[in-house]
Amino acid sequence: MGNRVKGRPKRKSIKAALSSDVGSKRKLSRMGKKQKKGHAGLEATFIGRSKCLKMLQVTLKDFRRLCILKGIYPRQPLGRVPGKKKGQTFYHIKDIKAIAHEPILESFREFRAYMKKVRRAAGRNERDEALRRHASVPTYTLNHLVKERYPRFQDALADMDDALTLTFLFSALPAERGIPAKVAQKAKSLAAAWGAYCATTCSITNAFVSVKGVYMEASVQTIPVRWVIPHSFRQHLPRDVDYRVMMTFFEFYETLLGFVLFKLYSDIGVRYPFPVKDFSGEIVGSASAILGANLRVLDSAFDSSKGSISKVVRKSLAQDSETSKHDNSKDAEEKSRKAKDIMKSIDSTLMKLSEENDEGDDDDDEDVDVAGPLKVALDEMAKEHNRAVVPGSKAELNDDALKRKGLFQGLTFFLSREVPRGYLELVCLAHGGRVGWEGENSPVTAQDSTITHHIVDRPSLPASYESLPKSREFVQPQWILDCANFMFLLPISRYTIGSPLPPHLSPWVDDEEEGYKPAYAEEIEKLKNGEKVESQIMEVGNVKATDEADQGEETTNPSGEAYASVSEDEAEEEEEEASDSKVALKAKKKREREEKEAHELAKTMMSRKAAHLYGKMQHGLSQKKEKVDELHRRRQDIDGKEKDNSGKSVLKQKVERLKKERKDLEDSYEKTSGNMKKSKKRRSS
């Protein structure tokens, strides 16, 4: 009877049919719990858009605005979607519950009720009532949404890419197709404030010009921020774009940028927002004008900082340069007064000198050398001035920003009127340069002798430029961007006016990861390492020079005594070297064949899953190799097609030069009663 106890009834099997007297636990274990509708599965986690509108009692327009402002996007269910619900837009139920408690939702309802009253008054021709109600329009703010979506300031900086791109786009769009003029003006002011901060703190690291626009990257508090600046052309507004959605995004990004800019400028000791700008002659509303006004406001804020030691030094140095030009009694008095200010300002710096110098000063007061400590103090003050973001504040530049600031240190750029001023001015200022332009409020005029580089984007220089000082260099705008990307002052010989420009390489491409390094990048790397670089133009010149030298040697040495040392022994040595190379080539092929066989054997020992994964890896590597080989082939084609002034390519010139050298060698050898043709020797068996 097995384990059955005598006298007890036999227990029913779990597989037996259920009867009406079965307990609830056993029935639940067999049949499962009956779920209510909407409490399990797809409906418990996701909700359709039409159902969201019914739940929130809002229109589709307001629902879209709420989702954009709250940062809520549609979700795609992971499981299988029922056939009748395919193609629907789903949202997570928790996101919709969060929207239901949003204060802005109540503001939208108030605004809808307000618009009903205004329309009713306008329909009854009650203009006074409509105007009175129009003055009391309900308003709302998005400050709480910014704090909710970005709890930390670093999170806001990491999400600045889209905000800046849309802001710079609106700053370039005309005020039409539902875009108010005040929105475009606000976008220009925000873009200019961001550019002024990046230029002041030397934050711009890379810039790249493409067809879509100018890609800029800045390092703000060690966080990379990248955005796109549209080209300064008239923008075409397509009709199939919903600009109301873009306006909603800009409404949130405007508040976000206000928070971020206030925090950034507060860290460097500058009040934001800036006071009202005075354009004084510039085109009101242009982005360059607003940027220039913001930079002037920053400059005035820096100069008005109290307790600035470097301010005294800067003014005293400027005064010294003026006194060297205009030597009169007034300048001498001002110079002495500034000298006293310098001595007062460096008292705190002189206290930091070494103890040995202090003891020497106490012992011998008469033999004190003031020039040495004064020079050291001024050097320290100059270093502090260069490292300080704002003179007199505690904010300092890091090592990378200080290195960027020294790239164009001491250089003055003047932008011609055809050159886009916006992004070039930012790059120059962020790397320590000084910028002038043709127009109002330019700190540098075109006739200024301190200009070192005149940026011109024309095929040739106009005749009016001949009257300018000869101490400047005329270069194309790409030179500024390439120097900033490679952090190196490149030679201007490749960027002169009218010359073909070198390739504009992207600073965000990793050559080692791609497996291919462009020729110009290799050339710049050699320049950084201090190696001598000869471009292809120089190689063509060297080819001509060698041809002329060969002709000269032929005329000076017609007898051909230099080639008389060629003998049959050397020919035999060449044959032996050729035979050795054939043996080495056979050994190499045999080794490669063995390695291939071992590789195939190892593949057969893999499991099916590992072999499939390995095949995918090899397929990706082969595609990458084909891409790199294609780049190398294109590079060889380009190198072969480049021509000199005579119209001959580099490869054709090389072939002609080798043929000519061979012919000259044969002619000179025949004059010595010899023969260049090798005779095959029969080896005795």
C-alpha positions in Angstrom: 0.0 0.0 0.0 3.0 2.2 -0.1 3.0 5.2 2.2 -0.7 5.1 2.7 -1.8 5.0 6.4 -4.4 2.3 7.2 -7.8 3.7 8.2 -7.4 7.1 6.4 -9.1 7.9 3.1 -7.1 8.1 -0.1 -6.1 11.7 -1.0 -7.2 13.0 -4.3 -4.6 13.7 -6.9 -3.9 17.3 -7.8 -4.7 16.4 -11.4 -8.2 15.3 -10.5 -11.3 17.2 -11.7 -12.4 20.1 -9.5 -15.7 19.9 -7.7 -17.8 22.5 -6.1 -16.6 21.7 -2.6 -12.9 22.5 -3.4 -11.3 25.1 -1.2 -10.4 28.6 -2.5 -6.6 28.1 -2.1 -6.6 24.9 -4.2 -8.9 26.5 -6.8 -6.5 29.6 -7.0 -3.5 27.3 -7.5 -5.2 25.5 -10.3 -7.0 28.3 -12.1 -5.2 31.5 -11.1 -6.6 34.7 -9.9 -9.1 36.5 -12.1 -7.7 39.9 -12.9 -9.9 43.0 -13.3 -9.8 44.9 -16.5 -7.1 47.6 -16.5 -5.1 46.1 -13.6 -2.7 43.9 -15.5 -0.9 43.7 -18.8 -0.5 46.5 -21.3 -3.4 48.5 -20.0 -2.0 48.6 -16.5 1.3 50.2 -17.6 0.6 52.2 -20.8 -2.2 54.4 -21.9 -3.2 55.8 -25.3 -3.1 59.4 -26.3 -6.9 59.7 -26.8 -7.5 58.2 -23.3 -5.0 60.7 -21.9 -6.9 63.7 -23.4 -10.2 62.3 -21.8 -8.5 61.8 -18.4 -6.8 65.3 -18.3 -9.7 67.1 -20.0 -7.4 69.1 -22.2 -7.0 69.7 -25.9 -4.4 68.1 -28.1 -2.5 71.3 -28.4 -2.3 71.8 -24.6 -1.4 68.2 -24.1 1.6 68.5 -26.5 2.8 71.6 -24.7 2.5 69.9 -21.3 4.5 66.9 -22.5 7.2 69.1 -24.0 7.5 71.3 -20.9 7.6 68.3 -18.5 10.0 66.3 -20.7 7.5 63.4 -21.3 7.8 61.4 -24.5 5.8 58.5 -26.0 6.8 55.0 -25.0 7.0 51.8 -27.0 5.7 48.8 -25.2 8.2 46.0 -25.0 5.7 43.1 -25.2 3.3 42.2 -28.0 0.7 44.9 -28.8 -2.8 43.7 -29.6 -3.9 44.0 -33.2 -6.6 46.5 -32.5 -4.1 48.8 -30.7 -1.3 48.7 -33.3 -0.2 52.1 -34.5 -1.4 53.9 -31.4 0.8 56.4 -29.4 1.3 55.1 -25.9 2.4 57.0 -22.7 3.5 55.6 -19.4 0.7 55.8 -16.9 3.0 57.3 -14.2 3.9 60.2 -16.6 0.2 61.0 -17.1 -0.4 60.9 -13.4 2.4 63.4 -12.9 0.9 65.7 -15.5 -2.5 65.5 -13.7 -1.0 67.2 -10.6 1.0 69.8 -12.6 0.2 73.5 -11.6 0.6 74.6 -15.3 -2.4 72.4 -16.2 -4.6 74.6 -14.1 -3.1 77.7 -15.7 -4.0 76.3 -19.1 -7.6 75.8 -18.0 -7.7 79.4 -16.7 -6.4 80.7 -19.9 -9.0 78.7 -21.9 -11.8 80.2 -19.8 -10.3 83.6 -20.1 -10.2 83.3 -23.9 -13.9 82.3 -23.9 -14.7 85.5 -22.1 -12.6 87.6 -24.5 -14.2 86.0 -27.6 -17.7 86.5 -26.1 -17.0 90.2 -25.5 -15.5 90.6 -28.9 -18.5 88.9 -30.5 -20.9 91.3 -28.8 -18.8 94.3 -30.0 -17.9 95.2 -26.4 -14.5 96.5 -27.2 -13.9 98.1 -23.9 -14.7 94.9 -22.0 -12.4 92.9 -24.4 -9.5 95.3 -23.9 -10.0 95.3 -20.1 -9.9 91.5 -20.0 -7.0 91.4 -22.4 -4.9 93.4 -19.9 -5.6 90.8 -17.2 -4.3 87.8 -19.1 -3.3 84.9 -16.8 0.4 84.1 -16.7 2.6 81.3 -15.5 6.3 80.5 -14.9 8.4 77.5 -15.7 11.0 77.9 -12.9 9.7 74.9 -10.9 10.0 72.7 -14.0 13.7 73.6 -14.5 14.4 72.7 -10.8 12.4 69.5 -11.1 14.0 68.3 -14.3 17.5 69.3 -13.4 18.1 68.9 -9.6 21.9 69.6 -10.1 23.6 72.3 -12.0 25.8 69.7 -13.8 22.7 68.0 -15.1 21.6 71.3 -16.7 25.0 71.9 -18.3 25.0 68.4 -19.7 21.6 69.0 -21.5 22.6 72.4 -23.0 23.3 71.1 -26.5 19.7 71.1 -27.8 18.9 74.4 -25.9 21.8 76.3 -27.5 21.2 74.8 -31.0 17.5 75.9 -31.0 18.4 79.3 -29.5 21.0 80.0 -32.2 18.5 78.8 -34.8 15.8 81.2 -33.6 18.3 84.0 -33.5 18.9 83.5 -37.3 15.2 83.1 -38.3 13.1 86.0 -39.6 10.0 87.2 -37.7 7.4 85.5 -39.9 5.3 82.3 -40.1 4.1 82.7 -36.5 7.5 83.6 -35.0 7.1 86.9 -33.0 9.9 89.5 -33.3 10.4 89.5 -29.5 11.1 85.8 -29.6 13.9 86.3 -32.2 15.3 89.2 -30.3 15.3 87.2 -27.0 17.1 84.4 -28.8 19.7 86.8 -30.1 20.3 88.2 -26.6 20.6 84.7 -25.1 23.0 83.6 -27.8 25.1 86.7 -27.4 25.3 86.3 -23.6 26.4 82.6 -24.0 29.0 83.6 -26.5 30.3 86.5 -24.3 30.8 84.0 -21.4 32.6 81.5 -23.6 34.9 84.2 -25.0 35.6 85.7 -21.6 36.4 82.4 -19.9 38.3 80.9 -22.9 35.9 78.0 -23.0 35.7 77.3 -26.7 37.7 74.2 -27.6 36.8 73.2 -31.2 35.0 74.7 -34.2 34.1 73.0 -37.5 32.4 74.5 -40.6 30.0 72.2 -42.4 27.1 72.5 -44.8 24.6 72.5 -42.0 26.3 75.3 -40.1 29.2 75.9 -37.8 29.7 73.3 -35.0 31.1 74.8 -31.8 32.2 73.0 -28.7 33.0 74.6 -25.3 34.2 73.1 -22.1 32.2 74.6 -19.3 33.2 73.4 -15.8 34.8 70.3 -17.4 31.6 69.4 -19.2 31.7 69.5 -23.0 28.8 71.5 -24.6 28.3 71.3 -28.4 25.9 73.4 -30.5 25.4 74.5 -34.1 25.4 78.1 -35.4 23.5 78.6 -38.7 25.3 80.3 -41.5 24.6 84.0 -41.9 22.3 83.6 -44.9 18.7 84.3 -45.3 16.8 81.3 -43.8 14.0 79.7 -45.8 11.1 78.7 -43.6 9.4 75.5 -45.0 5.6 75.2 -44.7 5.6 71.6 -43.5 7.2 72.5 -40.1 5.1 73.1 -37.0 6.7 76.2 -35.6 4.4 76.1 -32.5 6.1 73.0 -31.3 9.5 74.7 -31.7 8.2 77.8 -29.9 7.1 75.5 -27.0 10.6 74.0 -26.8 12.2 77.5 -26.9 9.8 78.7 -24.1 11.3 76.1 -21.8 14.9 76.5 -23.1 14.6 80.3 -22.5 14.0 79.7 -18.8 16.7 77.1 -18.6 19.3 79.3 -20.2 18.3 82.1 -17.9 19.1 79.9 -14.9 22.4 78.6 -16.3 23.7 82.0 -17.4 22.8 83.6 -14.1 24.8 80.9 -12.3 27.8 81.0 -14.6 28.1 84.8 -14.5 27.6 84.8 -10.7 30.5 82.4 -10.4 32.9 84.9 -12.2 31.5 87.9 -10.3 29.4 89.6 -13.0 25.7 90.6 -12.6 23.3 89.0 -15.0 21.1 90.0 -16.9 23.2 92.8 -18.4 22.0 96.4 -18.4 20.3 97.8 -21.5 22.7 97.7 -24.5 23.7 100.8 -26.4 24.3 99.9 -30.0 25.4 103.4 -31.1 25.3 103.1 -34.8 25.3 99.3 -35.3 22.4 97.5 -37.0 19.9 97.0 -34.1 18.8 93.4 -33.8 21.9 91.8 -35.3 23.5 89.0 -33.4 27.0 90.5 -33.8 25.8 93.8 -32.4 24.3 92.2 -29.3 27.5 90.2 -28.8 29.6 93.2 -29.1 27.4 95.1 -26.6 27.6 92.3 -24.2 31.4 92.1 -24.5 31.6 95.9 -23.9 29.4 95.5 -20.8 31.7 92.7 -19.5 34.7 94.9 -20.2 33.2 97.8 -18.2 32.3 95.4 -15.4 35.9 94.1 -15.3 37.3 97.6 -15.3 35.0 98.7 -12.5 36.0 95.9 -10.2 37.3 97.3 -6.9 40.7 96.4 -5.5 42.0 95.2 -9.0 45.8 95.3 -8.9 46.2 94.3 -12.5 44.0 97.3 -13.5 46.6 99.6 -12.2 49.4 97.7 -14.0 47.5 97.7 -17.3 46.8 101.4 -17.1 50.3 102.2 -16.1 51.8 100.2 -19.0 49.4 101.9 -21.4 50.5 105.2 -20.0 54.1 104.3 -20.4 53.6 103.6 -24.1 51.9 106.9 -24.5 54.7 108.8 -22.8 57.2 107.2 -25.1 55.4 108.7 -28.0 54.4 112.0 -26.5 57.1 113.2 -24.1 55.8 116.3 -22.4 55.2 117.7 -18.9 51.7 116.4 -18.4 52.6 112.9 -19.4 55.6 113.0 -17.0 53.4 114.0 -14.1 50.9 111.3 -14.9 53.7 108.8 -15.2 55.0 109.7 -11.8 51.5 109.4 -10.3 51.0 106.0 -11.9 54.3 104.9 -10.6 53.2 105.8 -7.1 50.0 103.7 -7.6 52.1 100.8 -8.8 54.3 101.0 -5.6 51.2 101.1 -3.5 49.6 98.1 -5.3 52.6 95.8 -5.1 53.1 96.2 -1.4 51.1 93.1 -0.7 53.1 91.2 -3.3 56.5 92.3 -2.1 55.6 90.9 1.4 55.5 87.4 -0.2 59.2 87.4 -1.2 61.7 85.1 0.4 62.9 85.6 4.0 66.5 85.9 2.9 65.8 89.0 0.9 63.8 90.4 3.8 66.8 89.9 6.2 69.1 91.5 3.6 66.8 94.5 3.5 67.0 94.9 7.3 70.8 94.7 7.4 71.7 96.9 4.4 69.0 99.5 3.8 71.3 101.5 1.6 72.3 98.8 -0.9 68.7 97.6 -1.6 68.1 96.7 -5.3 64.5 97.7 -5.9 64.4 96.7 -9.6 64.7 93.0 -8.9 61.9 92.6 -6.4 59.8 95.0 -8.5 60.2 92.9 -11.6 59.4 89.7 -9.7 56.3 91.3 -8.2 55.1 92.6 -11.6 55.7 89.1 -13.1 53.5 87.5 -10.4 50.9 90.1 -10.9 50.9 89.5 -14.7 50.5 85.8 -14.1 47.6 86.4 -11.7 46.0 88.7 -14.2 46.2 86.1 -17.0 44.8 83.3 -14.8 42.0 85.4 -13.4 38.7 85.3 -15.3 37.7 88.6 -13.9 40.3 90.9 -12.4 39.7 91.1 -8.6 37.6 88.0 -8.4 38.4 84.5 -7.0 37.4 82.7 -10.3 40.5 81.5 -12.1 41.1 79.7 -15.4 42.2 76.1 -15.4 45.4 75.0 -17.1 43.6 74.1 -20.4 41.8 77.4 -20.6 45.1 79.2 -19.8 46.8 77.3 -22.6 44.0 78.3 -25.0 44.3 81.9 -23.9 47.9 82.0 -24.9 47.4 80.7 -28.4 46.6 84.1 -30.0 48.2 86.1 -27.3 49.5 89.4 -28.7 47.8 88.9 -32.1 45.3 91.3 -33.6 42.8 90.2 -36.2 40.9 92.4 -38.5 37.8 90.9 -40.2 36.9 92.1 -43.7 33.3 92.9 -44.4 32.7 89.6 -46.4 33.9 87.5 -43.5 31.2 86.2 -41.0 32.0 88.0 -37.8 30.0 85.9 -35.3 31.8 82.6 -34.7 35.2 83.9 -35.9 35.1 86.6 -33.3 34.2 84.1 -30.6 37.1 81.8 -31.5 39.6 84.6 -31.7 38.6 86.1 -28.3 38.4 82.7 -26.6 42.0 82.1 -27.6 43.4 85.4 -26.4 43.3 87.4 -29.6 42.1 90.9 -30.3 39.5 91.4 -33.0 38.5 94.4 -35.2 36.0 94.7 -38.1 34.8 97.0 -40.7 31.9 98.9 -39.0 30.9 100.8 -36.0 32.3 100.3 -32.5 35.3 98.4 -33.8 38.2 98.6 -31.3 40.7 98.5 -34.2 40.6 100.4 -37.5 41.8 99.0 -40.9 44.8 101.4 -40.9 46.0 100.3 -37.5 49.6 99.2 -37.6 49.1 96.7 -34.7 47.1 94.4 -36.9 49.0 91.2 -37.4 46.4 89.2 -39.5 43.9 90.5 -41.9 41.2 87.9 -42.6 40.0 88.1 -46.2 37.7 85.7 -48.0 38.2 86.8 -51.6 39.9 85.2 -54.6 42.3 88.1 -54.8 43.1 91.3 -52.9 41.4 94.4 -54.1 43.5 97.4 -55.1 42.3 99.4 -52.1 44.3 97.1 -49.8 47.6 98.2 -51.3 47.5 101.4 -49.1 47.3 99.3 -45.9 50.5 98.8 -43.7 52.8 96.0 -45.0 53.3 94.6 -41.5 50.2 92.4 -41.6 49.5 89.0 -43.1 46.5 88.4 -45.3 45.0 84.9 -44.6 41.7 83.1 -45.2 39.3 82.4 -42.3 40.0 78.7 -42.2 43.4 79.4 -40.7 41.8 80.6 -37.5 39.7 77.5 -37.1 42.5 75.1 -37.9 44.9 76.8 -35.4 42.2 76.6 -32.7 41.4 73.0 -33.4 45.1 71.8 -33.4 46.2 74.3 -30.7 49.1 75.3 -32.8 49.9 78.3 -35.0 50.1 76.8 -38.4 52.2 78.3 -41.3 50.2 80.7 -43.3 51.7 79.6 -46.7 48.8 77.1 -47.2 46.2 79.8 -46.3 47.2 82.8 -48.4 44.7 84.7 -50.5 43.8 82.8 -53.7 45.6 79.6 -52.9 43.8 76.2 -52.6 43.0 75.5 -49.0 44.1 72.3 -47.2 41.3 69.9 -46.0 39.3 71.2 -43.1 39.5 68.3 -40.7 36.9 67.5 -38.1 38.3 67.8 -34.5 35.9 65.1 -33.3 37.2 62.2 -35.4 39.5 59.8 -33.7 42.1 58.8 -36.3 43.4 55.9 -34.3 39.9 54.4 -33.9 39.1 54.9 -37.5 42.4 53.4 -38.6 43.2 56.1 -41.1 45.0 59.4 -40.6 44.7 62.1 -43.2 47.9 63.4 -44.8 47.4 66.9 -43.5 46.9 65.7 -39.9 50.3 63.8 -40.3 51.9 67.0 -41.6 50.6 69.0 -38.6 51.8 66.4 -36.2 55.2 66.6 -37.7 55.1 70.4 -37.3 54.2 70.1 -33.7 57.1 67.7 -33.1 59.5 70.1 -34.7 60.2 68.0 -37.8 60.8 69.4 -41.2 57.8 69.0 -43.5 57.9 69.3 -47.3 54.6 69.6 -49.0 53.8 68.2 -52.4 54.4 71.6 -54.0 57.9 71.5 -52.6 58.4 68.0 -53.9 57.6 69.2 -57.4 60.1 72.0 -57.1 62.7 69.5 -55.8 62.0 67.3 -58.8 62.7 70.2 -61.2 65.8 71.2 -59.2 67.2 67.6 -59.4 66.5 67.5 -63.2 68.4 70.8 -63.6 71.2 69.5 -61.4 71.4 66.3 -63.5 71.6 68.3 -66.7 74.4 70.4 -65.2 76.3 67.3 -64.1 76.0 65.9 -67.6 77.4 69.1 -69.2 80.3 69.3 -66.7 81.2 65.6 -66.8 80.5 64.4 -70.3 83.1 61.6 -70.2 81.0 59.6 -67.6 83.8 58.6 -65.3 81.5 58.5 -62.4 79.8 55.4 -63.8 82.9 53.5 -64.7 82.8 51.5 -61.4 79.9 49.3 -62.5 81.2 45.8 -63.1 80.0 42.3 -63.5 80.6 41.5 -59.9 77.9 43.9 -58.8 75.5 42.3 -61.3 76.2 38.9 -59.7 75.6 40.3 -56.2 72.3 41.7 -57.4 71.3 38.3 -58.7 72.2 36.7 -55.4 70.1 39.3 -53.5 67.2 38.6 -55.7 67.4 34.8 -55.1 67.6 35.4 -51.3 64.5 37.6 -51.5 62.6 34.9 -53.4 63.5 32.3 -50.7 62.3 34.7 -47.9 59.1 35.4 -49.9 58.4 31.6 -50.1 59.0 31.2 -46.4 56.7 34.0 -45.6 53.9 32.5 -47.8 54.4 29.1 -46.1 54.1 30.7 -42.7 51.0 32.6 -43.6 49.4 29.4 -45.0 50.1 27.6 -41.8 48.6 30.4 -39.7 45.5 30.4 -41.8 45.1 26.6 -41.4 45.5 26.9 -37.6 42.9 29.7 -37.6 40.4 27.6 -39.6 41.0 24.7 -37.2 40.3 27.0 -34.2 37.0 28.2 -35.8 35.8 24.6 -36.2 36.3 24.0 -32.4 34.0 26.9 -31.5 30.4 26.5 -30.5 27.7 27.7 -32.8 26.9 30.8 -30.7 30.6 31.8 -30.4 31.2 31.2 -34.1 28.2 33.4 -35.0 29.5 36.2 -32.7 33.0 35.8 -34.1 31.6 36.0 -37.7 29.8 39.3 -36.8 33.0 40.7 -35.4 35.0 39.8 -38.4 32.3 41.2 -40.7 32.6 44.6 -38.9 36.3 44.5 -39.1 36.3 43.7 -42.8 33.9 46.6 -43.5 36.1 48.9 -41.5 39.2 47.7 -43.4 37.4 48.2 -46.8 36.6 51.7 -45.8 40.2 52.5 -44.8 41.5 50.9 -48.0 39.1 53.1 -50.0 40.4 56.2 -48.2 44.0 55.2 -49.0 43.1 54.6 -52.7 41.4 58.0 -52.9 44.4 59.6 -51.3 46.7 58.0 -53.9 44.5 59.2 -56.7 44.5 62.7 -55.4 48.2 62.7 -54.9 48.6 61.4 -58.5 46.3 64.0 -60.0 47.8 67.1 -58.4 49.6 69.1 -61.0 52.3 71.8 -61.0 52.5 74.9 -63.1 53.4 73.0 -66.3 50.2 70.8 -66.0 52.0 67.6 -65.2 51.0 65.4 -62.2 53.5 64.4 -59.5 53.5 60.8 -60.7 54.1 61.7 -64.3 57.0 63.9 -63.3 58.5 61.2 -61.3 58.3 58.7 -64.2 59.8 61.2 -66.6 62.6 61.9 -64.1 63.5 58.2 -63.6 63.4 57.6 -67.4 65.7 60.6 -68.0 68.1 59.4 -65.3 68.2 55.9 -66.8 68.8 57.3 -70.3 71.6 59.6 -69.1 73.2 56.6 -67.2 73.1 54.5 -70.4 74.6 57.2 -72.6 77.4 57.9 -70.2 78.2 54.2 -69.8 78.2 53.6 -73.6 80.9 56.3 -74.0 83.2 54.2 -71.8 82.7 51.2 -74.3 80.5 49.4 -71.9 77.0 47.9 -72.0 74.2 48.3 -69.4 72.3 45.2 -70.5 72.9 42.3 -68.2 74.0 39.0 -69.8 72.6 35.8 -68.4 75.4 33.6 -67.3 75.0 29.9 -67.6 75.9 28.1 -64.5 78.1 25.0 -65.0 76.5 21.9 -63.8 
